Amino acid sequence: MNPIDNAALSATLSHVRIVMVNTTLPANIGSALRAMKTMGLSKLVLVAPKTYPHPDIDALAAGATDLIEQIEIVETLEQAIQDCHLVFGTSARSRTIPWPLLDARPAAQKSMQAVTQQNQEVAIVFGREDRGLTNEELALANYHVTIPVNTEYGVLNVAQAIQVICYEMRMAAMELAEVQSDQSATMQVIDGQSMHWDEPLVTHQDMDKFYPHLETMLAEIEFMDPNNKRLLPLRLRRLFGRIQLDKMEYHLLRGIFSRVQAMRHGTWTPSGKSTTDHEDQS
Amino acid sequence: MNPIDNAALSATLSHVRIVMVNTTLPANIGSALRAMKTMGLSKLVLVAPKTYPHPDIDALAAGATDLIEQIEIVETLEQAIQDCHLVFGTSARSRTIPWPLLDARPAAQKSMQAVTQQNQEVAIVFGREDRGLTNEELALANYHVTIPVNTEYGVLNVAQAIQVICYEMRMAAMELAEVQSDQSATMQVIDGQSMHWDEPLVTHQDMDKFYPHLETMLAEIEFMDPNNKRLLPLRLRRLFGRIQLDKMEYHLLRGIFSRVQAMRHGTWTPSGKSTTDHEDQS
């Protein structure tokens, strides 16, 4: 094994942010910072924390004061993840629609591949102490991540969960660093995947325009009742969330939606011979 | 993935004991019990604890009272490990005489193999909050075990270290259980990783009908020139190929394609008020 390059690992891990939503106990924020620092992560985003700042945060984050100074406070989860490509929501419960679900270890491996091979920004989102993340918040994630536990006893508290996730992130980063240093070739094949992508991937912010466009189109062609959407929007988010579109695919699909809309509105009509091709009503 | 058999995992993990030497803070004992119980471990041995019993133990071990009742108190480390086959001493520092040193993950894998294949009893020994284990105590171990951390910052406290070790023990036990169980069953591999899903995934054969349908639709709405398709079919295959659609998503998308086609052919028209909604050409 090569000697560990802490600086290189920290640089990689700086692209993974921990997001805590509506945290009540300052001690949990302090413990999170300590867990992060120990494992080499540095970016904590707090979404509408209940109590901030608070001396307990500093007390429990002993020695991680540089991370306290870098904390980012935002009002909504959307703000916390808008420039992220890959978002994981932590969830212990199974939901109405199961989301693509990864255990902590493969989730960390996927994150580190996304960072090192595609320069992506990754967010791991943790919910409230008492009730976790809402279904709406979980639907903003590409994947859900869970830590395997003894389900007969219960779940980890948020500080313990952050500890395990940060540990797995560091382990995955170390594994990748070893693979990179051991292989002279530039091509990396990990878990049977080789991901060299020609186009930049879309961010969460891009997808905030994609889903409304898709839904509007589906409503206009009466595939979806806008007053009774049922599970359709959730299914579409789950589908395109796990695909991670690149920019070209994104524009391609939105182009198709627009074409369908234009046809529906009559602002686009088929070219020349179309009416002879089919028995149109016109 | 097979449903997790908590009872079987707990039976395996009951052969791994956590040993805490000269612990000062009762809160750390409570946290250790909680971490153990969450991961399915049950046996805690305390070597000459400084403060025991104490209400903080019960408070922090909330819900793990059965483990409190099973705690064993002994005077010396030798007593704690006398019936063990495999003993790991936790150590952050390098010692005068280098010992066989394993990271937490391979240590857990080795432990689980020892338990399941050779019916061994395993101990993981944790030292004092302030100065860990003595050289004499470390010399009683077969191996030393360490948790990879950002060495520039410092080490985990004992409760965090027990959390990570117990987590790795459970992961290793689960891996072994999966290897042993029938792998062909309902295990799905997506992105080279195992994932839990509610719907069966489509086969390659299904997709052989999907792409022609999509291309026909795109040709009919003149988004793609059938005589000059360029890279579009390839891009669509790459896009939907990496998503691995499930059956419901597959039918959902093909339903959308059919609706668009029907609109194009005039075999479907928008309901009642549509012509007043938009200035249709008809």
Interface residues (C-beta under 8 A of the other chain):
Chain A: I4 N6 L9 S10 A35 K37 T38 M39 G40 G63 A64 I97 P98 P100 L101 L102 D103 R105 P106 Q109 K110 I147 P148 V149 N150 T151 E152 Y153 G154 V155 L156 Q160 Q163 V164 Y167 R170 M171 M174 D191 G192 Q193 L218 I221 E222 F223 L232 R235 L239 R242 I243 L245 M248 E249 L252 G255 I256 R259 V260 M263 R264 H265 G266 T269 P270 S271 H278 E279 D280 Q281 S282
Chain B: I4 N6 L9 S10 A35 K37 T38 M39 G40 G63 A64 R105 I147 P148 V149 N150 T151 E152 Y153 G154 V155 L156 Q160 Q163 V164 Y167 R170 M171 M174 I190 D191 G192 Q193 S194 M195 H196 W197 D198 L218 I221 E222 F223 L232 R235 L239 F240 R242 I243 L245 M248 E249 L252 G255 I256 R259 V260 M263 R264 H265 G266 T269 P270 S271 H278 E279 D280 Q281 S282
